[in-house]
Amino acid sequence: MNYLNLLLKNCYSLVVKRGYKIIFTSKKSGLCPLIEAANKGFLKNSLVIDKTTGLAAAKICYWHHVSKIISLTVSVKAVEFLKNHPVGFRSKNIVKEIINKKGEVCRMEKLAEQTKSYLDLVKKISQEKETLIEEAPKNGVFPDRYYTTTNYATKIKINNRWLNVNKIKMDSGIRISKAKRSAACVNSNEVKRGDLIVVGQQ
């Protein structure tokens, strides 16, 4: 199977395959899909087919015991890291640095250089930005990019304050109170139009 064609044909940014079964796909950009797959436990002993693999992605794959990475584009720093760690990889293109849509060096590359664990990397990412929020477009419908929860304890950063997410459960969304002082997991059937919902994967 030509795995890169699988990516391109379906406009995926990430595909995770274990054995003969595809267990995760995403069309989201950046590290979001890989973090989501990691948080759901999909990466261990898997094949990761990634559109762009920078140092941060390489480290996440190593920390979560990925068997092999096949990538359309990989950075030099990611190659150097993977050569010294037990993760197989193959790539069509090797570039000096991963460049974002603004034409700048991806900030994840810089963060990854300073981190030695997955939790440390995620913490650094979350400390950089406030949690992104969008209003639910109508009753029973999450925003398109809503954050999909795991069953791990979760905190979100709102107005420079950290809030614990109550009623944590897997594969739900996070609704923030109108006053932005509390947050809780909700299923889509609990969502009302205009509810504040966490989006993104950071």
Buried (B, 14 or more C-beta within 10 A) or exposed (E): EEBBEBBEEEEBBBBBBBEEEBBBBBEBEBBBBBBBBBBBEBBEEBBBBBBBBBBBBBBBBBBBEBBBBBBBBBBBBBBEBBEEEEBEBEBEEEBEEBBEEEEEBBBBBEBBEEBEEBEEBBEBBBEEEEBBBBEBBEEEBBBEBBBBBBBEEBEBBBEEEEBEBEEBEEEBBBBBEEEBEBBBBBEBEBBEEEBBBBBBBB
